[in-house]
Amino acid sequence: MEIYYINHLKAESRRDNIERILIKNQLQNRIHRFEALTADGFKGSITDAEIGCFRSHAKLINDIDNQHRIIFEDDVFFDEKGQLNIFTD
């Protein structure tokens, strides 16, 4: 199973944080960074950031080739035991 986190090139502190968490939990070789896409000229009633987020998720989903894949963003929360928490306050 492939596991990816989405991270914008300019979000260095988020990338540093998630990579520190991955190393701490010995996940750095199992979870891969996907560079977030931008709005790239798309226009709509949502923000450029929302368009970029959608495009990033869609790109990873469309490239699956019938494989299971977990996709999360660089602000995901891991608890003190290194467990991924999907639902947070």
ABEGO torsion letter per residue (X at the ends): XBBBBBBBAABAAAAAAAAAAAAAAGAAAABBBBBBBBAGGBBBABBAAAAAAAAAAAAAAAAAGGBBBBBBBAABBBBAAGBBBABBX
